[in-house]
Amino acid sequence: MVEPHTRLTKEIGTDRAIIMGDPARVAMTVALMENAQDWAFNREYKSVIGDYRGKRLLIMSVGIGAPSAGIGVEELHNVGVRQVIRVGSAGALQKNIKLGELVIAEGVVREDGLSARYAPAVYPAVPSYRLLSLAHKYAPESVYGIVRSHDGFYTDDNEEIEAFWSKKGVVASDMESGVLMVIGRQRRMETLSILNNVVLYEADLAEGVNNLVGGADLVAQGEQASLRLALNILTDPALEETK
C-alpha cells in the first residue's frame, strides 16, 4: 500500500528516518550520503533513500508546522520506521545561544494545536533516551534543554509569549518537535529533535529566517552540523545492540 501523502511504502527497507521541514534540505543531506536515490516528491513530502556508514536511511521533508509533520510521522510509522530524528531550525529564547549553535530538545512545551488531539497537555513530550544519550556522545557542547513548539510567527503577542517562556528557562522555539515526540510515544517510535538556532533572542525574526534561506555562514555551518549529527546518531552501533 502506498501512503497517500508521503507516497512511502514498506519497500523503503529501513526503520530509520531523518525528517526536516524544507525539501531543499533533503538535497543537502544527500550530499553527505552514498548510493542516494530519489523516492517520491508529493506536496511538501520529498523523500530519498541512501546509505551512511553502511546503514540504509530515509530522508524526508515534512513542511512547516505540526499538521504536516504529524502526517509525515504517522505515515513513517505505517511503513515500519521506528527511529525518527527531526533536523530543523529554531529561534533562541535565551541570550547566550549563538547563531548556528545546536539546540537538542530534552522536552517540549506543547503550544501547537495538533498534539492536543493525541493527548492532554499534562502528557509530556520527551525524546528517546537512547537517541538523546547518543546526541551527548557526538555533540556534548550543544545546548540541551526544554524547547517550545507553537503554531505561528506573526501573532500580535509573540514578544510577550517568548518573554514568558524565556523566564521559565525554555531555551528555544520551533513548530514541530512537540507533535513529533507525542506521536512517537503513541506509536512506539524513538524520536529526537536537533535544532539549528537561526534567530538570536529578541532579534528580528525575518532577518534570521532570511539568513537560513540565504545560507549565511554561521547558520549554514549549524545546518551542516545538525545533519551530520543526525546521521551519526542513527548509524551508531549502539542502536543495534538491543534490536
Contacts in CASP RR format, 6 or more apart in sequence:
PFRMAT RR
TARGET T0000
AUTHOR 0000-0000-0000
METHOD contacts of the structure
MODEL  1
MVEPHTRLTKEIGTDRAIIMGDPARVAMTVALMENAQDWAFNREYKSVIG
DYRGKRLLIMSVGIGAPSAGIGVEELHNVGVRQVIRVGSAGALQKNIKLG
ELVIAEGVVREDGLSARYAPAVYPAVPSYRLLSLAHKYAPESVYGIVRSH
DGFYTDDNEEIEAFWSKKGVVASDMESGVLMVIGRQRRMETLSILNNVVL
YEADLAEGVNNLVGGADLVAQGEQASLRLALNILTDPALEETK
1 9 0 8 1.000
2 8 0 8 1.000
2 9 0 8 1.000
3 9 0 8 1.000
3 75 0 8 1.000
3 78 0 8 1.000
3 79 0 8 1.000
4 75 0 8 1.000
5 42 0 8 1.000
5 43 0 8 1.000
5 45 0 8 1.000
5 71 0 8 1.000
5 72 0 8 1.000
5 75 0 8 1.000
6 40 0 8 1.000
6 42 0 8 1.000
6 45 0 8 1.000
6 47 0 8 1.000
6 60 0 8 1.000
6 71 0 8 1.000
6 72 0 8 1.000
6 75 0 8 1.000
6 76 0 8 1.000
7 39 0 8 1.000
7 40 0 8 1.000
7 42 0 8 1.000
7 45 0 8 1.000
7 47 0 8 1.000
8 39 0 8 1.000
8 40 0 8 1.000
8 47 0 8 1.000
8 58 0 8 1.000
8 60 0 8 1.000
8 75 0 8 1.000
8 76 0 8 1.000
8 78 0 8 1.000
8 79 0 8 1.000
9 79 0 8 1.000
10 79 0 8 1.000
10 80 0 8 1.000
12 39 0 8 1.000
12 47 0 8 1.000
12 49 0 8 1.000
12 58 0 8 1.000
12 79 0 8 1.000
12 81 0 8 1.000
13 49 0 8 1.000
13 56 0 8 1.000
14 49 0 8 1.000
14 55 0 8 1.000
14 56 0 8 1.000
14 57 0 8 1.000
14 58 0 8 1.000
14 81 0 8 1.000
15 80 0 8 1.000
15 81 0 8 1.000
15 82 0 8 1.000
15 83 0 8 1.000
16 55 0 8 1.000
16 56 0 8 1.000
16 57 0 8 1.000
16 58 0 8 1.000
16 81 0 8 1.000
16 82 0 8 1.000
16 83 0 8 1.000
16 84 0 8 1.000
16 234 0 8 1.000
16 239 0 8 1.000
17 57 0 8 1.000
17 58 0 8 1.000
17 59 0 8 1.000
17 60 0 8 1.000
17 76 0 8 1.000
17 81 0 8 1.000
17 83 0 8 1.000
17 84 0 8 1.000
17 85 0 8 1.000
18 29 0 8 1.000
18 57 0 8 1.000
18 58 0 8 1.000
18 59 0 8 1.000
18 60 0 8 1.000
18 84 0 8 1.000
18 85 0 8 1.000
18 86 0 8 1.000
18 87 0 8 1.000
18 227 0 8 1.000
18 230 0 8 1.000
18 231 0 8 1.000
18 234 0 8 1.000
19 60 0 8 1.000
19 61 0 8 1.000
19 62 0 8 1.000
19 69 0 8 1.000
19 72 0 8 1.000
19 73 0 8 1.000
19 76 0 8 1.000
19 84 0 8 1.000
19 85 0 8 1.000
19 86 0 8 1.000
19 87 0 8 1.000
19 180 0 8 1.000
20 26 0 8 1.000
20 29 0 8 1.000
20 59 0 8 1.000
20 60 0 8 1.000
20 61 0 8 1.000
20 62 0 8 1.000
20 86 0 8 1.000
20 87 0 8 1.000
20 88 0 8 1.000
21 44 0 8 1.000
21 61 0 8 1.000
21 62 0 8 1.000
21 63 0 8 1.000
21 64 0 8 1.000
21 69 0 8 1.000
21 88 0 8 1.000
21 176 0 8 1.000
22 61 0 8 1.000
22 63 0 8 1.000
23 41 0 8 1.000
23 44 0 8 1.000
23 46 0 8 1.000
23 61 0 8 1.000
23 63 0 8 1.000
25 61 0 8 1.000
25 87 0 8 1.000
25 88 0 8 1.000
25 223 0 8 1.000
25 227 0 8 1.000
26 46 0 8 1.000
26 47 0 8 1.000
26 48 0 8 1.000
26 59 0 8 1.000
26 60 0 8 1.000
26 61 0 8 1.000
28 223 0 8 1.000
28 224 0 8 1.000
28 227 0 8 1.000
29 48 0 8 1.000
29 59 0 8 1.000
29 87 0 8 1.000
29 227 0 8 1.000
29 231 0 8 1.000
30 36 0 8 1.000
30 48 0 8 1.000
30 50 0 8 1.000
30 59 0 8 1.000
32 52 0 8 1.000
32 227 0 8 1.000
32 228 0 8 1.000
32 231 0 8 1.000
33 50 0 8 1.000
33 51 0 8 1.000
33 52 0 8 1.000
33 57 0 8 1.000
33 59 0 8 1.000
33 231 0 8 1.000
34 50 0 8 1.000
34 51 0 8 1.000
34 52 0 8 1.000
34 54 0 8 1.000
35 50 0 8 1.000
35 51 0 8 1.000
36 48 0 8 1.000
36 49 0 8 1.000
36 50 0 8 1.000
36 51 0 8 1.000
37 48 0 8 1.000
37 49 0 8 1.000
37 50 0 8 1.000
38 47 0 8 1.000
38 48 0 8 1.000
39 47 0 8 1.000
39 48 0 8 1.000
39 49 0 8 1.000
39 58 0 8 1.000
40 46 0 8 1.000
40 47 0 8 1.000
41 47 0 8 1.000
44 61 0 8 1.000
44 62 0 8 1.000
44 63 0 8 1.000
44 64 0 8 1.000
44 68 0 8 1.000
45 60 0 8 1.000
45 61 0 8 1.000
45 62 0 8 1.000
45 63 0 8 1.000
45 72 0 8 1.000
46 60 0 8 1.000
46 61 0 8 1.000
47 58 0 8 1.000
47 59 0 8 1.000
47 60 0 8 1.000
47 61 0 8 1.000
48 58 0 8 1.000
48 59 0 8 1.000
48 60 0 8 1.000
49 56 0 8 1.000
49 57 0 8 1.000
49 58 0 8 1.000
49 59 0 8 1.000
50 56 0 8 1.000
50 57 0 8 1.000
50 58 0 8 1.000
50 59 0 8 1.000
51 57 0 8 1.000
52 231 0 8 1.000
52 234 0 8 1.000
52 235 0 8 1.000
53 231 0 8 1.000
53 232 0 8 1.000
53 235 0 8 1.000
54 235 0 8 1.000
55 234 0 8 1.000
55 235 0 8 1.000
57 231 0 8 1.000
57 234 0 8 1.000
57 235 0 8 1.000
58 76 0 8 1.000
58 81 0 8 1.000
60 72 0 8 1.000
60 76 0 8 1.000
62 68 0 8 1.000
62 69 0 8 1.000
62 70 0 8 1.000
62 71 0 8 1.000
62 72 0 8 1.000
62 73 0 8 1.000
62 176 0 8 1.000
63 69 0 8 1.000
64 175 0 8 1.000
65 112 0 8 1.000
65 151 0 8 1.000
65 175 0 8 1.000
65 176 0 8 1.000
65 179 0 8 1.000
66 112 0 8 1.000
66 113 0 8 1.000
66 114 0 8 1.000
66 115 0 8 1.000
66 149 0 8 1.000
66 151 0 8 1.000
66 175 0 8 1.000
66 176 0 8 1.000
66 178 0 8 1.000
66 179 0 8 1.000
67 114 0 8 1.000
69 86 0 8 1.000
69 175 0 8 1.000
69 176 0 8 1.000
69 179 0 8 1.000
69 180 0 8 1.000
70 114 0 8 1.000
70 176 0 8 1.000
70 179 0 8 1.000
70 180 0 8 1.000
70 183 0 8 1.000
73 84 0 8 1.000
73 179 0 8 1.000
73 180 0 8 1.000
73 183 0 8 1.000
73 184 0 8 1.000
73 187 0 8 1.000
73 189 0 8 1.000
74 183 0 8 1.000
74 187 0 8 1.000
76 84 0 8 1.000
76 189 0 8 1.000
77 183 0 8 1.000
77 184 0 8 1.000
77 187 0 8 1.000
77 189 0 8 1.000
81 189 0 8 1.000
82 188 0 8 1.000
82 189 0 8 1.000
82 190 0 8 1.000
83 128 0 8 1.000
83 131 0 8 1.000
83 189 0 8 1.000
83 190 0 8 1.000
83 191 0 8 1.000
83 234 0 8 1.000
83 239 0 8 1.000
84 180 0 8 1.000
84 184 0 8 1.000
84 189 0 8 1.000
84 190 0 8 1.000
84 191 0 8 1.000
84 192 0 8 1.000
85 131 0 8 1.000
85 191 0 8 1.000
85 192 0 8 1.000
85 193 0 8 1.000
85 194 0 8 1.000
85 230 0 8 1.000
85 233 0 8 1.000
85 234 0 8 1.000
86 176 0 8 1.000
86 177 0 8 1.000
86 180 0 8 1.000
86 191 0 8 1.000
86 192 0 8 1.000
86 193 0 8 1.000
86 194 0 8 1.000
86 195 0 8 1.000
87 194 0 8 1.000
87 196 0 8 1.000
87 226 0 8 1.000
87 227 0 8 1.000
87 229 0 8 1.000
87 230 0 8 1.000
88 174 0 8 1.000
88 176 0 8 1.000
88 193 0 8 1.000
88 194 0 8 1.000
88 195 0 8 1.000
88 196 0 8 1.000
88 226 0 8 1.000
89 174 0 8 1.000
89 195 0 8 1.000
89 196 0 8 1.000
89 197 0 8 1.000
89 198 0 8 1.000
89 209 0 8 1.000
89 212 0 8 1.000
89 223 0 8 1.000
90 103 0 8 1.000
90 147 0 8 1.000
90 172 0 8 1.000
90 173 0 8 1.000
90 174 0 8 1.000
90 195 0 8 1.000
90 196 0 8 1.000
90 197 0 8 1.000
90 198 0 8 1.000
90 199 0 8 1.000
91 172 0 8 1.000
91 173 0 8 1.000
91 174 0 8 1.000
91 195 0 8 1.000
91 197 0 8 1.000
91 198 0 8 1.000
91 199 0 8 1.000
91 200 0 8 1.000
91 201 0 8 1.000
92 103 0 8 1.000
92 171 0 8 1.000
92 172 0 8 1.000
92 197 0 8 1.000
92 199 0 8 1.000
92 200 0 8 1.000
92 201 0 8 1.000
93 148 0 8 1.000
93 162 0 8 1.000
93 165 0 8 1.000
93 166 0 8 1.000
93 169 0 8 1.000
93 170 0 8 1.000
93 171 0 8 1.000
93 172 0 8 1.000
93 173 0 8 1.000
93 201 0 8 1.000
94 166 0 8 1.000
94 169 0 8 1.000
94 171 0 8 1.000
94 172 0 8 1.000
94 201 0 8 1.000
95 200 0 8 1.000
95 201 0 8 1.000
95 202 0 8 1.000
97 103 0 8 1.000
97 143 0 8 1.000
97 171 0 8 1.000
97 172 0 8 1.000
97 197 0 8 1.000
97 200 0 8 1.000
97 201 0 8 1.000
98 197 0 8 1.000
98 200 0 8 1.000
98 218 0 8 1.000
99 197 0 8 1.000
99 198 0 8 1.000
99 200 0 8 1.000
99 211 0 8 1.000
99 216 0 8 1.000
99 218 0 8 1.000
99 219 0 8 1.000
100 196 0 8 1.000
100 197 0 8 1.000
100 198 0 8 1.000
100 218 0 8 1.000
100 219 0 8 1.000
100 221 0 8 1.000
100 222 0 8 1.000
100 223 0 8 1.000
100 225 0 8 1.000
101 142 0 8 1.000
101 143 0 8 1.000
101 196 0 8 1.000
101 197 0 8 1.000
101 222 0 8 1.000
102 139 0 8 1.000
102 142 0 8 1.000
102 143 0 8 1.000
102 194 0 8 1.000
102 195 0 8 1.000
102 196 0 8 1.000
102 197 0 8 1.000
102 222 0 8 1.000
102 225 0 8 1.000
102 226 0 8 1.000
102 229 0 8 1.000
103 142 0 8 1.000
103 143 0 8 1.000
103 144 0 8 1.000
103 145 0 8 1.000
103 147 0 8 1.000
103 171 0 8 1.000
103 172 0 8 1.000
103 194 0 8 1.000
103 195 0 8 1.000
103 196 0 8 1.000
103 197 0 8 1.000
104 132 0 8 1.000
104 135 0 8 1.000
104 139 0 8 1.000
104 142 0 8 1.000
104 143 0 8 1.000
104 144 0 8 1.000
104 145 0 8 1.000
104 192 0 8 1.000
104 193 0 8 1.000
104 194 0 8 1.000
104 195 0 8 1.000
105 127 0 8 1.000
105 145 0 8 1.000
105 146 0 8 1.000
105 147 0 8 1.000
105 177 0 8 1.000
105 181 0 8 1.000
105 192 0 8 1.000
105 193 0 8 1.000
105 195 0 8 1.000
106 126 0 8 1.000
106 127 0 8 1.000
106 132 0 8 1.000
106 144 0 8 1.000
106 145 0 8 1.000
106 146 0 8 1.000
107 124 0 8 1.000
107 125 0 8 1.000
107 126 0 8 1.000
107 127 0 8 1.000
107 145 0 8 1.000
107 146 0 8 1.000
107 147 0 8 1.000
107 177 0 8 1.000
107 181 0 8 1.000
108 125 0 8 1.000
108 126 0 8 1.000
108 146 0 8 1.000
108 147 0 8 1.000
108 148 0 8 1.000
108 149 0 8 1.000
108 177 0 8 1.000
108 178 0 8 1.000
108 181 0 8 1.000
108 193 0 8 1.000
109 146 0 8 1.000
109 147 0 8 1.000
109 148 0 8 1.000
109 149 0 8 1.000
109 165 0 8 1.000
109 170 0 8 1.000
110 116 0 8 1.000
110 121 0 8 1.000
110 125 0 8 1.000
110 149 0 8 1.000
110 178 0 8 1.000
110 182 0 8 1.000
111 148 0 8 1.000
111 149 0 8 1.000
111 150 0 8 1.000
111 151 0 8 1.000
112 149 0 8 1.000
112 150 0 8 1.000
112 151 0 8 1.000
112 175 0 8 1.000
112 176 0 8 1.000
112 178 0 8 1.000
112 179 0 8 1.000
113 151 0 8 1.000
114 179 0 8 1.000
115 125 0 8 1.000
115 149 0 8 1.000
115 178 0 8 1.000
115 179 0 8 1.000
115 182 0 8 1.000
115 183 0 8 1.000
118 179 0 8 1.000
118 182 0 8 1.000
118 183 0 8 1.000
118 186 0 8 1.000
119 182 0 8 1.000
119 186 0 8 1.000
123 182 0 8 1.000
125 149 0 8 1.000
125 177 0 8 1.000
125 178 0 8 1.000
125 181 0 8 1.000
125 182 0 8 1.000
125 185 0 8 1.000
126 181 0 8 1.000
126 185 0 8 1.000
127 181 0 8 1.000
127 191 0 8 1.000
127 192 0 8 1.000
127 193 0 8 1.000
128 190 0 8 1.000
128 191 0 8 1.000
128 192 0 8 1.000
130 190 0 8 1.000
130 238 0 8 1.000
130 239 0 8 1.000
131 190 0 8 1.000
131 191 0 8 1.000
131 192 0 8 1.000
131 233 0 8 1.000
132 192 0 8 1.000
134 232 0 8 1.000
134 233 0 8 1.000
134 236 0 8 1.000
134 238 0 8 1.000
134 239 0 8 1.000
135 142 0 8 1.000
135 144 0 8 1.000
135 192 0 8 1.000
135 194 0 8 1.000
135 229 0 8 1.000
135 233 0 8 1.000
136 144 0 8 1.000
137 236 0 8 1.000
138 229 0 8 1.000
138 232 0 8 1.000
138 233 0 8 1.000
139 225 0 8 1.000
139 229 0 8 1.000
143 171 0 8 1.000
143 172 0 8 1.000
143 197 0 8 1.000
145 170 0 8 1.000
145 171 0 8 1.000
146 169 0 8 1.000
146 170 0 8 1.000
146 171 0 8 1.000
147 170 0 8 1.000
147 171 0 8 1.000
147 172 0 8 1.000
147 173 0 8 1.000
147 174 0 8 1.000
147 177 0 8 1.000
147 193 0 8 1.000
147 195 0 8 1.000
148 165 0 8 1.000
148 170 0 8 1.000
148 172 0 8 1.000
148 173 0 8 1.000
148 174 0 8 1.000
149 173 0 8 1.000
149 174 0 8 1.000
149 175 0 8 1.000
149 176 0 8 1.000
149 177 0 8 1.000
149 178 0 8 1.000
149 179 0 8 1.000
150 161 0 8 1.000
150 173 0 8 1.000
150 175 0 8 1.000
151 175 0 8 1.000
152 158 0 8 1.000
152 175 0 8 1.000
153 205 0 8 1.000
155 161 0 8 1.000
159 202 0 8 1.000
162 173 0 8 1.000
162 201 0 8 1.000
162 202 0 8 1.000
165 173 0 8 1.000
166 201 0 8 1.000
172 195 0 8 1.000
172 197 0 8 1.000
174 193 0 8 1.000
174 195 0 8 1.000
176 193 0 8 1.000
177 193 0 8 1.000
177 195 0 8 1.000
178 193 0 8 1.000
180 191 0 8 1.000
180 193 0 8 1.000
181 191 0 8 1.000
181 193 0 8 1.000
183 189 0 8 1.000
184 190 0 8 1.000
184 191 0 8 1.000
185 191 0 8 1.000
192 230 0 8 1.000
192 233 0 8 1.000
194 226 0 8 1.000
194 229 0 8 1.000
194 230 0 8 1.000
195 226 0 8 1.000
196 212 0 8 1.000
196 219 0 8 1.000
196 222 0 8 1.000
196 223 0 8 1.000
196 225 0 8 1.000
196 226 0 8 1.000
198 208 0 8 1.000
198 209 0 8 1.000
198 211 0 8 1.000
198 212 0 8 1.000
198 219 0 8 1.000
199 205 0 8 1.000
199 207 0 8 1.000
199 208 0 8 1.000
199 209 0 8 1.000
208 219 0 8 1.000
211 219 0 8 1.000
212 219 0 8 1.000
212 223 0 8 1.000
215 223 0 8 1.000
END
